[in-house]
Every structure is written in structure tokens, then in C-alpha cells.
């Protein structure tokens, strides 16, 4: 996997699986457990100050798949992120979370975790995002209850 996707542990879980975790009742209330069928759990891979803990986020979602748009650019410019978020929202995606970092002075990544309630054409959204200024590369990943895979546009015949 590429840089953003490889820096996260993430998976989609069904409500019945979350119930089996026996979390405190107030957490179930906070995530509105009974109102959602699916939940997206994500934890970044980071240098730990102590090996005995992790930080993770648990997002209630309507769909059974979360898509990660990984966008590579020379710099993370706020306007570029804003434009990407607007475009993704216009395509009908729900924004779950976003993140970003640079691996060097001129190699940066930002990722946008999303969900959508219908099929979409990977190549079309990649093309639209590619038209934004200063984007070098785009990859799309799908996280589900079964795991994660990269969604690649079909090859031309």
C-alpha cells in the first residue's frame, strides 16, 4: 500500500461485532450504536510513547465501505485540500475524516476518508481530482468488513 493507507490500521465493523466488544454503555450511546449498521475504526501507526496503548477513532457510517482518497502533492496547500474536499463532497461522498503529512520537503500526502451510498466510477473521480492544481498522484482505497484494497481504474483496451 502507498503512504497514507500504509500508515493506518482501519476496518469496517458491523453493529453486532461492536456490541461484542462490551464497551462502556456511554460509548455505545455516544456513537448511536442502534442507529447505524456499520462503524469505521481507524488508528494511525505512530511512534508510541508506551507499547501498552493505542489511540483510535470509531465513526458510525451508513454504508459498508469507506473510501480513502490518497492525494500526493509537492506541498499540502490549504486551498488544495479545500478544493479536493469540495469536489469530493460535490460527487456525493460523505467526508468522515482527513489527514496529511510530508515525507520530505517536496513529497506530501493527504488522505480523505469518505463514504458514499451508491456506485461511483473510480476513473472519473480520479480525473476530476487530477485537474486540481498541484496534484502529482491520486490513489483510491476501499475499506470494508473484509479488509482493504486499492481501487484501480480499468486499463484502456
Protein Blocks (a to p, Z undefined) as FASTA:
>chain_A
ZZklmmpccddddfklmmmnopafklmmmnommlpfbdcddddddddfbfkbccdddddd
fbfbdcddddddfbdcfklmmmmmmmmmmnopacfbdcdddfbfklccdddddddfbdcd
fklmmmmmmmpghiabdcdddddfkbccdddddddZZ
